[in-house]
């Protein structure tokens, strides 16, 4: 995990690239895509590259066991080496992870510019929904749930990490904010039922309520897939504003943010410091 003594650099604009990429299951094609994206990031003086949820595996419960790998497996190694080669932070979307007991998780990793893993988050809230006339999906048929609130340090400050359905749980995002997160990376794949009504609303509300940046990176929409992604990768700011948002198709965008905005928002509207902890509290077990 992250070294809590990481030395911070002087605050200033931070450039974050989001790759709204198609799901790529072929190892060589995936390597080539990441190489091209990372080279573009490094060449444009951008510090972070963010990938979508399950960027290397079809979002389907039948596919998770087929594509699952242990930590340190081929896709993990590709992401670590890409971060090191290009000297960037890489938030490697999510990868189906198999542990030593055979359990499978929807797992997000972050690597620093030396290729070292500095964060790992196993999706805590599994996507089990049954919408009348709409989407039916049960991750728990195959996946196990994570049990950690994940924050990590970089030379730019502290970030949080969550996965897709996690964004619907305000307690998780408040805990990350209380642990010092000023931005939260959320690899996610909302669908055509929940995406139109909830995607932007959830990212804006979590950003506003916790006075931080929420950054959601989704796969590009593929109408022929068994699970069709809403797309619309997004960056929302601590005032609840949308700073950047893509459409549905494959895209690659760089957004410049200033993490000091979180401090300014919290000073002007004391939504965190004004909590009545003498009456209520939120704790992590």
WONORWO-V323638 format. One record per pair of residues at least 24 apart in sequence whose ideal C-beta (glycine too) atoms are under 10 Angstrom apart, sorted by sequence separation. I is the first residue (numbers start at 0). J is the second residue. If there is no record, write none. Layout:
I,J + I,J
This chain:
16,40 + 54,78 + 70,94 + 72,96 + 87,111 + 88,112 + 121,145 + 123,147 + 148,172 + 150,174 + 156,180 + 157,181 + 158,182 + 159,183 + 160,184 + 161,185 + 162,186 + 163,187 + 164,188 + 182,206 + 211,235 + 212,236 + 213,237 + 236,260 + 237,261 + 15,40 + 16,41 + 29,54 + 72,97 + 86,111 + 87,112 + 89,114 + 91,116 + 96,121 + 120,145 + 121,146 + 123,148 + 138,163 + 148,173 + 149,174 + 150,175 + 156,181 + 157,182 + 158,183 + 159,184 + 160,185 + 161,186 + 162,187 + 163,188 + 164,189 + 211,236 + 212,237 + 222,247 + 236,261 + 237,262 + 238,263 + 239,264 + 14,40 + 29,55 + 68,94 + 70,96 + 82,108 + 86,112 + 119,145 + 121,147 + 123,149 + 138,164 + 148,174 + 149,175 + 150,176 + 155,181 + 156,182 + 158,184 + 159,185 + 160,186 + 161,187 + 162,188 + 163,189 + 167,193 + 183,209 + 189,215 + 194,220 + 210,236 + 211,237 + 213,239 + 219,245 + 220,246 + 221,247 + 237,263 + 238,264 + 16,43 + 67,94 + 68,95 + 69,96 + 70,97 + 82,109 + 83,110 + 85,112 + 86,113 + 91,118 + 93,120 + 120,147 + 148,175 + 150,177 + 151,178 + 152,179 + 155,182 + 188,215 + 206,233 + 210,237 + 219,246 + 220,247 + 221,248 + 237,264 + 50,78 + 66,94 + 67,95 + 68,96 + 69,97 + 70,98 + 82,110 + 83,111 + 84,112 + 86,114 + 90,118 + 93,121 + 119,147 + 120,148 + 121,149 + 136,164 + 150,178 + 181,209 + 183,211 + 184,212 + 185,213 + 186,214 + 187,215 + 188,216 + 189,217 + 206,234 + 207,235 + 209,237 + 210,238 + 214,242 + 217,245 + 219,247 + 220,248 + 221,249 + 236,264 + 237,265 + 14,43 + 16,45 + 22,51 + 26,55 + 66,95 + 67,96 + 68,97 + 69,98 + 70,99 + 79,108 + 81,110 + 82,111 + 83,112 + 85,114 + 88,117 + 93,122 + 120,149 + 148,177 + 149,178 + 150,179 + 151,180 + 164,193 + 172,201 + 176,205 + 180,209 + 181,210 + 182,211 + 183,212 + 184,213 + 185,214 + 186,215 + 187,216 + 188,217 + 191,220 + 202,231 + 206,235 + 207,236 + 208,237 + 210,239 + 214,243 + 215,244 + 216,245 + 219,248 + 220,249 + 238,267 + 14,44 + 15,45 + 16,46 + 17,47 + 18,48 + 19,49 + 20,50 + 21,51 + 22,52 + 24,54 + 25,55 + 48,78 + 65,95 + 67,97 + 69,99 + 78,108 + 80,110 + 82,112 + 83,113 + 84,114 + 88,118 + 119,149 + 120,150 + 148,178 + 150,180 + 167,197 + 175,205 + 181,211 + 182,212 + 183,213 + 184,214 + 185,215 + 186,216 + 187,217 + 188,218 + 199,229 + 203,233 + 205,235 + 206,236 + 207,237 + 212,242 + 217,247 + 219,249 + 238,268 + 14,45 + 15,46 + 16,47 + 17,48 + 18,49 + 19,50 + 20,51 + 22,53 + 23,54 + 24,55 + 64,95 + 66,97 + 67,98 + 75,106 + 78,109 + 79,110 + 82,113 + 83,114 + 118,149 + 120,151 + 149,180 + 150,181 + 166,197 + 180,211 + 181,212 + 182,213 + 183,214 + 184,215 + 185,216 + 186,217 + 187,218 + 191,222 + 198,229 + 202,233 + 204,235 + 206,237 + 207,238 + 208,239 + 218,249 + 219,250 + 237,268 + 13,45 + 14,46 + 15,47 + 16,48 + 17,49 + 18,50 + 19,51 + 22,54 + 23,55 + 24,56 + 63,95 + 78,110 + 79,111 + 82,114 + 83,115 + 118,150 + 119,151 + 148,180 + 166,198 + 169,201 + 172,204 + 173,205 + 176,208 + 177,209 + 179,211 + 180,212 + 182,214 + 183,215 + 184,216 + 185,217 + 186,218 + 188,220 + 197,229 + 198,230 + 199,231 + 201,233 + 202,234 + 203,235 + 206,238 + 207,239 + 13,46 + 14,47 + 15,48 + 16,49 + 17,50 + 18,51 + 21,54 + 22,55 + 23,56 + 24,57 + 48,81 + 62,95 + 63,96 + 64,97 + 75,108 + 81,114 + 82,115 + 105,138 + 118,151 + 150,183 + 151,184 + 172,205 + 176,209 + 194,227 + 198,231 + 202,235 + 203,236 + 206,239 + 207,240 + 217,250 + 237,270 + 12,46 + 13,47 + 15,49 + 16,50 + 17,51 + 20,54 + 22,56 + 48,82 + 63,97 + 67,101 + 70,104 + 74,108 + 79,113 + 80,114 + 82,116 + 117,151 + 118,152 + 149,183 + 167,201 + 171,205 + 172,206 + 175,209 + 176,210 + 194,228 + 195,229 + 198,232 + 199,233 + 201,235 + 205,239 + 206,240 + 19,54 + 20,55 + 22,57 + 58,93 + 67,102 + 68,103 + 75,110 + 79,114 + 82,117 + 103,138 + 116,151 + 117,152 + 118,153 + 149,184 + 166,201 + 169,204 + 173,208 + 174,209 + 176,211 + 191,226 + 192,227 + 194,229 + 198,233 + 203,238 + 204,239 + 206,241 + 18,54 + 22,58 + 55,91 + 56,92 + 67,103 + 70,106 + 78,114 + 79,115 + 105,141 + 106,142 + 117,153 + 126,162 + 128,164 + 166,202 + 169,205 + 172,208 + 173,209 + 175,211 + 190,226 + 191,227 + 193,229 + 194,230 + 195,231 + 199,235 + 203,239 + 206,242 + 216,252 + 48,85 + 54,91 + 55,92 + 56,93 + 64,101 + 66,103 + 67,104 + 79,116 + 105,142 + 124,161 + 125,162 + 126,163 + 127,164 + 168,205 + 172,209 + 190,227 + 191,228 + 192,229 + 194,231 + 202,239 + 203,240 + 24,62 + 54,92 + 55,93 + 56,94 + 67,105 + 68,106 + 70,108 + 76,114 + 78,116 + 103,141 + 104,142 + 105,143 + 107,145 + 123,161 + 124,162 + 125,163 + 126,164 + 166,204 + 167,205 + 188,226 + 190,228 + 191,229 + 203,241 + 48,87 + 49,88 + 50,89 + 53,92 + 54,93 + 55,94 + 56,95 + 64,103 + 67,106 + 102,141 + 103,142 + 104,143 + 105,144 + 106,145 + 120,159 + 122,161 + 123,162 + 124,163 + 125,164 + 126,165 + 166,205 + 169,208 + 172,211 + 188,227 + 189,228 + 190,229 + 191,230 + 202,241 + 22,62 + 46,86 + 47,87 + 48,88 + 49,89 + 50,90 + 52,92 + 53,93 + 54,94 + 55,95 + 63,103 + 102,142 + 103,143 + 104,144 + 105,145 + 109,149 + 111,151 + 118,158 + 120,160 + 122,162 + 124,164 + 125,165 + 165,205 + 169,209 + 188,228 + 189,229 + 214,254 + 24,65 + 33,74 + 37,78 + 40,81 + 46,87 + 47,88 + 48,89 + 49,90 + 50,91 + 51,92 + 52,93 + 53,94 + 63,104 + 75,116 + 102,143 + 104,145 + 111,152 + 112,153 + 117,158 + 118,159 + 119,160 + 120,161 + 121,162 + 122,163 + 123,164 + 124,165 + 126,167 + 172,213 + 187,228 + 188,229 + 189,230 + 24,66 + 45,87 + 46,88 + 47,89 + 48,90 + 49,91 + 50,92 + 51,93 + 52,94 + 53,95 + 63,105 + 101,143 + 102,144 + 107,149 + 109,151 + 111,153 + 112,154 + 118,160 + 120,162 + 122,164 + 123,165 + 124,166 + 187,229 + 188,230 + 189,231 + 199,241 + 202,244 + 212,254 + 214,256 + 30,73 + 34,77 + 37,80 + 38,81 + 41,84 + 42,85 + 45,88 + 47,90 + 48,91 + 49,92 + 50,93 + 60,103 + 100,143 + 111,154 + 117,160 + 122,165 + 124,167 + 29,73 + 30,74 + 33,77 + 37,81 + 41,85 + 50,94 + 109,153 + 124,168 + 161,205 + 187,231 + 212,256 + 29,74 + 33,78 + 36,81 + 37,82 + 40,85 + 41,86 + 71,116 + 98,143 + 120,165 + 123,168 + 187,232 + 199,244 + 212,257 + 34,80 + 38,84 + 39,85 + 40,86 + 41,87 + 70,116 + 95,141 + 96,142 + 186,232 + 187,233 + 198,244 + 212,258 + 26,73 + 30,77 + 33,80 + 34,81 + 37,84 + 38,85 + 40,87 + 58,105 + 95,142 + 96,143 + 124,171 + 166,213 + 185,232 + 211,258 + 26,74 + 29,77 + 33,81 + 37,85 + 40,88 + 123,171 + 185,233 + 212,260 + 29,78 + 33,82 + 36,85 + 37,86 + 38,87 + 40,89 + 56,105 + 70,119 + 96,145 + 109,158 + 166,215 + 211,260 + 212,261 + 30,80 + 34,84 + 37,87 + 159,209 + 210,260 + 211,261 + 26,77 + 30,81 + 33,84 + 34,85 + 36,87 + 109,160 + 210,261 + 33,85 + 37,89 + 53,105 + 108,160 + 159,211 + 161,213 + 163,215 + 182,234 + 183,235 + 209,261 + 210,262 + 36,89 + 52,105 + 107,160 + 158,211 + 159,212 + 194,247 + 210,263 + 211,264 + 107,161 + 136,190 + 157,211 + 158,212 + 159,213 + 161,215 + 163,217 + 182,236 + 210,264 + 211,265 + 52,107 + 107,162 + 134,189 + 182,237 + 206,261 + 209,264 + 210,265 + 33,89 + 106,162 + 107,163 + 134,190 + 136,192 + 158,214 + 181,237 + 191,247 + 209,265 + 210,266 + 50,107 + 105,162 + 133,190 + 134,191 + 135,192 + 207,264 + 210,267 + 33,91 + 50,108 + 104,162 + 105,163 + 107,165 + 133,191 + 134,192 + 206,264 + 210,268 + 105,164 + 133,192 + 134,193 + 210,269 + 49,109 + 105,165 + 130,190 + 132,192 + 133,193 + 134,194 + 210,270 + 211,271 + 90,151 + 176,237 + 207,268 + 209,270 + 210,271 + 47,109 + 48,110 + 126,188 + 128,190 + 130,192 + 208,270 + 209,271 + 88,151 + 126,189 + 130,193 + 207,270 + 208,271 + 120,184 + 122,186 + 126,190 + 128,192 + 88,153 + 120,185 + 128,193 + 46,112 + 60,126 + 88,154 + 118,184 + 120,186 + 88,155 + 126,193 + 58,126 + 90,158 + 93,162 + 22,92 + 52,122 + 88,158 + 90,160 + 92,162 + 93,163 + 16,87 + 41,112 + 20,92 + 15,88 + 17,90 + 18,92 + 67,141 + 182,256 + 15,90 + 63,138 + 67,142 + 109,184 + 181,256 + 60,136 + 182,258 + 59,136 + 60,137 + 63,140 + 64,141 + 107,184 + 181,258 + 58,136 + 60,138 + 63,141 + 64,142 + 107,185 + 181,259 + 182,260 + 60,139 + 61,140 + 62,141 + 63,142 + 107,186 + 181,260 + 182,261 + 58,138 + 60,140 + 61,141 + 181,261 + 60,141 + 105,186 + 180,261 + 181,262 + 59,141 + 60,142 + 181,265 + 176,261 + 176,265 + 136,226 + 92,184 + 94,186 + 134,226 + 93,186 + 134,227 + 90,184 + 92,186 + 93,187 + 176,270 + 177,271 + 90,185 + 91,186 + 92,187 + 93,188 + 176,271 + 88,184 + 90,186 + 92,188 + 177,274 + 173,271 + 158,258 + 157,258 + 173,274 + 156,258 + 155,258 + 156,259 + 177,281 + 58,163 + 156,261 + 177,282 + 178,283 + 5,111 + 47,153 + 177,283 + 46,153 + 174,281 + 1,109 + 46,154 + 47,155 + 173,281 + 174,282 + 2,111 + 46,155 + 53,162 + 174,283 + 1,111 + 52,162 + 53,163 + 47,158 + 52,163 + 170,281 + 5,117 + 51,163 + 52,164 + 169,281 + 170,282 + 171,283 + 2,115 + 170,283 + 1,115 + 1,116 + 2,117 + 0,116 + 1,117 + 0,117 + 1,118 + 0,118 + 0,119 + 90,214 + 92,216 + 92,217 + 90,216 + 92,218 + 58,188 + 54,186 + 58,190 + 52,185 + 53,186 + 50,184 + 52,186 + 53,187 + 54,188 + 47,182 + 49,184 + 51,186 + 52,187 + 53,188 + 148,283 + 49,185 + 50,186 + 51,187 + 52,188 + 147,283 + 148,284 + 47,184 + 49,186 + 51,188 + 52,189 + 146,284 + 13,153 + 13,155 + 13,156 + 11,155 + 7,152 + 8,153 + 9,154 + 10,155 + 5,151 + 6,152 + 7,153 + 8,154 + 9,155 + 10,156 + 0,147 + 3,150 + 5,152 + 7,154 + 8,155 + 1,149 + 3,151 + 4,152 + 5,153 + 6,154 + 7,155 + 8,156 + 0,149 + 1,150 + 2,151 + 3,152 + 5,154 + 7,156 + 0,150 + 1,151 + 2,152 + 5,155 + 7,157 + 0,151 + 1,152 + 5,156 + 0,152 + 1,153 + 5,157 + 3,157 + 1,157 + 1,158 + 58,218 + 54,216 + 52,215 + 54,217 + 58,221 + 62,225 + 51,215 + 52,216 + 54,218 + 57,221 + 61,225 + 62,226 + 49,214 + 51,216 + 52,217 + 53,218 + 59,224 + 60,225 + 22,188 + 49,215 + 50,216 + 51,217 + 52,218 + 58,224 + 59,225 + 60,226 + 15,182 + 17,184 + 47,214 + 49,216 + 51,218 + 57,224 + 58,225 + 59,226 + 13,181 + 48,216 + 50,218 + 51,219 + 57,225 + 58,226 + 13,182 + 15,184 + 17,186 + 57,226 + 58,227 + 58,228 + 53,226 + 53,228 + 3,179 + 52,228 + 51,228 + 51,230 + 51,232 + 49,232 + 49,234 + 23,218 + 20,216 + 22,218 + 15,212 + 17,214 + 19,216 + 20,217 + 21,218 + 22,219 + 17,215 + 18,216 + 19,217 + 20,218 + 21,219 + 13,212 + 15,214 + 17,216 + 19,218 + 20,219 + 21,220 + 22,221 + 16,216 + 17,217 + 18,218 + 19,219 + 21,221 + 15,216 + 18,219 + 19,220 + 22,224 + 21,224 + 48,251 + 22,226 + 48,253 + 49,254 + 22,228 + 47,253 + 21,228 + 47,254 + 45,253 + 19,228 + 44,253 + 45,254 + 43,253 + 45,255 + 19,230 + 40,251 + 19,231 + 20,232 + 39,251 + 19,232 + 40,253 + 18,232 + 39,253 + 17,232 + 36,251 + 17,233 + 35,251 + 17,234 + 15,234 + 17,243 + 19,245 + 19,246 + 21,248 + 15,243 + 17,245 + 19,247 + 21,249 + 19,248 + 20,249 + 19,249 + 20,250 + 18,249 + 19,250 + 20,251 + 18,250 + 19,251 + 17,250 + 18,251 + 19,252 + 17,251 + 18,252 + 16,251 + 17,252 + 16,252 + 17,253 + 15,252 + 16,253 + 17,254 + 15,253 + 16,254 + 14,253 + 15,254 + 14,254 + 15,255 + 13,254 + 14,255 + 15,256 + 13,255 + 14,256 + 12,255 + 13,256 + 11,255 + 12,256 + 13,257 + 12,257 + 13,258 + 11,257 + 12,258 + 13,259 + 10,257 + 11,258 + 12,259 + 10,258 + 11,259 + 10,259 + 10,262
